[in-house]
Amino acid sequence: MNANEMTRVVLIEGKAYQRHADGALTPLADLTDDAGLDGLSAADIEAQAHADPDAAPMSDEAWLKARLDKPEKMPVGLKLDRDVVEWFKAQGGRGYQTRINAVLRRYMEANRKAS
């Protein structure tokens, strides 16, 4: 990817994915060292963030150009087995359709790569 090309990132259930030009999504790796962060004070974390050249603050102009892409949703009539729907609802109730969509997306991505 060249410097002028915009990276599109979408969030699905709080997990970040990179959207490619063909519509494919690639999960972005979580590089956070949670154990290391637990041992640092807030001041230490702030100092490290300011020292990181990749963490430079964004300008107002950059924020004006920033976009949060959300996948376009399409309503469909779909009949699912009752126990499948009840299971997804039991995992947290609200948002069960989003979870079903995430499972279908992972299946699609796995099979798209295999083709």
C-alpha positions in Angstrom: 0.0 0.0 0.0 1.4 3.4 -0.9 1.4 6.4 1.4 -1.5 8.1 -0.5 -3.8 5.0 -0.3 -6.4 5.2 2.5 -6.7 2.2 4.8 -10.3 1.3 5.5 -11.0 -0.2 8.9 -14.4 -1.5 10.0 -15.4 -2.6 13.5 -17.4 -5.8 13.8 -18.4 -6.6 17.4 -15.5 -4.4 18.7 -12.9 -6.1 16.6 -11.0 -4.2 13.9 -10.8 -5.5 10.3 -9.1 -4.0 7.3 -11.4 -3.7 4.3 -9.7 -4.4 1.0 -10.7 -3.0 -2.4 -12.4 -6.2 -3.3 -14.5 -6.0 -0.2 -12.6 -8.7 1.7 -11.9 -8.2 5.4 -8.7 -9.1 7.2 -8.6 -9.1 11.0 -6.1 -6.6 12.4 -3.8 -8.1 15.0 -4.1 -6.7 18.5 -0.5 -5.8 19.4 -1.3 -4.5 22.9 1.0 -5.8 25.6 -1.7 -6.0 28.3 0.6 -7.6 30.9 3.2 -4.9 30.3 0.7 -2.1 30.5 -0.6 -3.4 33.8 2.8 -2.7 35.4 3.0 0.9 34.1 1.6 4.1 35.7 -0.6 6.4 33.6 2.3 8.9 33.4 4.6 6.1 32.0 2.0 5.1 29.4 1.5 8.8 28.4 5.3 9.3 28.1 5.7 6.2 25.9 2.8 7.3 23.7 4.4 10.7 23.1 7.7 9.1 22.3 6.2 6.8 19.7 6.7 8.2 16.2 3.7 6.2 14.9 1.4 7.7 17.5 1.8 11.4 16.4 -1.4 13.4 16.9 -3.6 13.8 13.9 -4.1 17.2 12.5 -7.5 18.8 12.1 -7.2 18.3 8.4 -6.5 14.6 8.8 -9.5 14.2 11.1 -11.7 15.9 8.5 -10.6 13.3 5.9 -11.0 10.4 8.3 -13.9 8.0 7.7 -15.4 5.2 9.6 -16.7 2.6 7.1 -19.5 0.5 8.2 -20.5 -2.4 6.0 -23.7 -1.7 4.1 -26.6 -3.7 5.5 -29.3 -5.3 3.4 -32.5 -6.6 4.9 -33.3 -10.2 4.0 -35.9 -12.7 4.9 -34.1 -15.7 6.4 -35.5 -18.7 8.1 -33.1 -20.2 10.7 -33.6 -23.2 13.0 -35.2 -22.1 16.3 -32.4 -23.6 18.4 -29.8 -21.7 16.4 -31.5 -18.3 17.0 -32.2 -19.1 20.7 -28.5 -20.0 21.1 -27.3 -16.7 19.6 -29.8 -14.7 21.7 -28.6 -16.5 24.8 -25.1 -15.3 24.1 -26.1 -11.7 25.0 -29.6 -11.0 23.7 -29.4 -7.7 21.9 -27.0 -7.9 18.9 -27.6 -11.5 18.1 -28.2 -10.7 14.4 -24.8 -8.9 14.3 -23.2 -12.0 15.8 -24.9 -14.3 13.2 -23.6 -11.9 10.5 -20.1 -12.1 12.0 -20.1 -15.9 11.8 -21.3 -15.8 8.2 -18.7 -13.2 7.3 -15.9 -15.4 8.8 -17.2 -18.4 6.9 -17.3 -16.3 3.7 -13.8 -15.0 4.2 -12.4 -18.5 4.9 -14.0 -19.9 1.7 -13.2 -16.9 -0.4 -9.5 -17.4 0.3 -9.8 -21.1 -0.4 -11.4 -20.5 -3.9 
